[in-house]
Amino acid sequence: MAELRRLPPQLRHDRPDVDQSPRGVQGDQTGRHGLLVANLTLLLGITFLPFPTKVTSEAFGHGSADDRRAAIVFYGLWGVFIAVGYISIWLWASRDTRLIDPRVSAKSIQARTRRYLPGIPIYAAATIVGLVNAYAGLIALCAIAVFFRLPYGSEQDAEALTGTAGR
């Protein structure tokens, strides 16, 4: 038990805000299965991402216009796949703040959710743009990557969400 107290609160199983009853553990199996599927979807998407990236780079390097469009569609659909996994994990973790530090405000969680939800339709739209014009689709996909990389929210909430507070 002494070892558990040295772990960060997010990793301890003795947190008072977590239901420790057998009913709570057994009753949540469906949700845990959904989390497992979402996590595997995200991991598969990230692991496989170098392949669509290589296909896209080769098509733009020395492929025809049809090759470029097909590569952008492939890359964009893979982005949709990753976005589905990511938003599924986020929604599971943020519902009832299951896996989020209690110091993070509900307003910050809602803001992040609003920011993540459009990911799937945005990737789908960029893919459709890529069907019409491969270069425009490539620019749209790059813009999406920049958008999701931009900072947002308070620094304190970001530290609590990433577990970097006090480092």
C-alpha positions as CSV (number, residue, x, y, z in Angstrom):
1,M,0.0,0.0,0.0
2,A,2.9,2.3,0.7
3,E,4.0,2.0,-3.0
4,L,0.5,3.0,-4.1
5,R,0.7,6.3,-2.2
6,R,3.8,7.2,-4.1
7,L,2.0,6.9,-7.4
8,P,0.4,9.9,-8.9
9,P,-3.3,10.1,-8.0
10,Q,-4.4,9.3,-11.6
11,L,-2.8,5.9,-11.3
12,R,-3.9,4.9,-7.8
13,H,-6.8,2.6,-7.4
14,D,-7.6,3.9,-3.9
15,R,-9.0,7.3,-5.1
16,P,-12.1,8.3,-3.1
17,D,-13.8,9.6,-6.3
18,V,-13.6,6.2,-8.0
19,D,-16.3,3.5,-7.2
20,Q,-14.4,0.6,-5.7
21,S,-17.4,-1.7,-5.3
22,P,-17.5,-5.0,-7.3
23,R,-20.8,-3.8,-8.8
24,G,-19.1,-0.7,-10.2
25,V,-16.3,-2.7,-11.7
26,Q,-18.5,-5.4,-13.3
27,G,-21.2,-2.9,-14.3
28,D,-18.7,-0.9,-16.3
29,Q,-17.5,-3.8,-18.6
30,T,-19.3,-2.5,-21.6
31,G,-17.7,0.9,-21.3
32,R,-14.3,-0.6,-20.8
33,H,-14.8,-2.8,-23.9
34,G,-15.6,0.4,-25.8
35,L,-12.5,2.1,-24.4
36,L,-10.4,-0.9,-25.5
37,V,-11.8,-0.8,-29.0
38,A,-11.3,2.9,-29.3
39,N,-7.7,2.6,-28.0
40,L,-6.9,-0.2,-30.4
41,T,-8.4,1.9,-33.2
42,L,-6.2,4.9,-32.4
43,L,-3.1,2.7,-31.9
44,L,-3.7,0.9,-35.2
45,G,-4.3,4.3,-37.0
46,I,-1.1,5.8,-35.6
47,T,1.0,2.7,-36.2
48,F,-0.2,2.4,-39.8
49,L,0.1,6.2,-40.6
50,P,3.6,6.0,-42.1
51,F,2.2,3.9,-45.0
52,P,-0.4,6.4,-46.2
53,T,2.2,9.1,-45.7
54,K,4.6,7.2,-48.0
55,V,2.0,6.6,-50.6
56,T,1.1,10.3,-50.6
57,S,4.7,11.4,-50.8
58,E,5.4,9.0,-53.7
59,A,2.3,10.1,-55.6
60,F,3.2,13.7,-55.3
61,G,6.8,13.0,-56.1
62,H,6.4,11.1,-59.4
63,G,2.7,10.1,-59.8
64,S,0.0,11.1,-62.1
65,A,-2.9,13.4,-61.2
66,D,-5.1,10.4,-60.5
67,D,-2.4,8.9,-58.3
68,R,-2.2,12.1,-56.3
69,R,-6.0,12.3,-55.8
70,A,-6.1,8.6,-54.8
71,A,-3.3,9.1,-52.3
72,I,-5.0,12.2,-50.8
73,V,-8.3,10.2,-50.4
74,F,-6.4,7.3,-48.8
75,Y,-4.6,9.7,-46.4
76,G,-7.8,11.6,-45.6
77,L,-9.8,8.5,-44.9
78,W,-7.0,7.3,-42.7
79,G,-7.2,10.7,-40.9
80,V,-11.0,10.0,-40.4
81,F,-10.1,6.6,-38.9
82,I,-7.6,8.1,-36.4
83,A,-10.1,10.9,-35.5
84,V,-12.8,8.4,-34.7
85,G,-10.4,6.6,-32.3
86,Y,-9.2,9.8,-30.7
87,I,-12.6,11.3,-30.1
88,S,-13.9,8.0,-28.8
89,I,-11.2,7.9,-26.2
90,W,-11.6,11.5,-25.3
91,L,-15.4,11.2,-24.9
92,W,-15.0,8.0,-22.8
93,A,-12.4,9.7,-20.5
94,S,-14.1,13.0,-20.2
95,R,-17.6,11.6,-19.4
96,D,-18.0,12.0,-15.7
97,T,-14.3,13.0,-15.7
98,R,-13.4,9.3,-15.4
99,L,-9.7,9.8,-16.3
100,I,-9.3,13.5,-15.9
101,D,-7.6,15.2,-13.0
102,P,-10.2,16.9,-10.7
103,R,-8.3,20.2,-10.9
104,V,-9.3,20.6,-14.6
105,S,-12.4,22.7,-14.9
106,A,-15.6,21.5,-16.5
107,K,-15.4,24.5,-18.8
108,S,-12.0,23.4,-20.1
109,I,-13.2,19.9,-20.7
110,Q,-16.2,21.2,-22.6
111,A,-13.9,23.5,-24.7
112,R,-11.6,20.6,-25.6
113,T,-14.6,18.5,-26.5
114,R,-15.9,21.2,-28.8
115,R,-12.5,21.5,-30.4
116,Y,-12.1,17.7,-31.0
117,L,-15.7,16.9,-32.2
118,P,-15.3,18.5,-35.6
119,G,-12.2,16.4,-36.4
120,I,-14.1,13.7,-38.2
121,P,-16.1,15.9,-40.5
122,I,-13.1,18.2,-41.1
123,Y,-11.0,15.3,-42.2
124,A,-13.9,14.0,-44.4
125,A,-14.3,17.4,-46.0
126,A,-10.6,17.6,-46.7
127,T,-10.8,14.2,-48.3
128,I,-13.6,15.3,-50.6
129,V,-11.6,18.4,-51.5
130,G,-8.8,16.0,-52.4
131,L,-11.1,14.2,-54.8
132,V,-11.5,17.4,-56.8
133,N,-7.9,18.8,-56.5
134,A,-5.1,16.8,-54.9
135,Y,-3.0,19.9,-54.1
136,A,-6.0,21.6,-52.4
137,G,-6.6,18.4,-50.4
138,L,-3.0,18.3,-49.3
139,I,-3.1,21.9,-48.2
140,A,-6.3,21.2,-46.3
141,L,-4.9,18.2,-44.5
142,C,-1.7,20.1,-43.6
143,A,-3.9,23.0,-42.2
144,I,-5.8,20.4,-40.1
145,A,-2.6,19.2,-38.6
146,V,-1.6,22.8,-37.7
147,F,-5.0,23.6,-36.3
148,F,-5.0,20.6,-33.9
149,R,-1.4,21.4,-32.8
150,L,-2.1,25.0,-31.9
151,P,-2.2,25.7,-28.1
152,Y,-5.5,26.5,-26.4
153,G,-7.0,26.6,-22.9
154,S,-5.3,27.7,-19.7
155,E,-1.8,26.6,-18.8
156,Q,-3.0,25.2,-15.5
157,D,-5.6,23.0,-17.1
158,A,-3.0,21.8,-19.7
159,E,-0.6,20.9,-16.9
160,A,-3.4,19.0,-15.0
161,L,-4.5,17.2,-18.2
162,T,-1.0,16.1,-19.1
163,G,0.2,15.4,-15.6
164,T,3.2,17.9,-15.8
165,A,2.2,20.1,-12.9
166,G,5.0,20.9,-10.6
167,R,7.8,19.6,-12.8
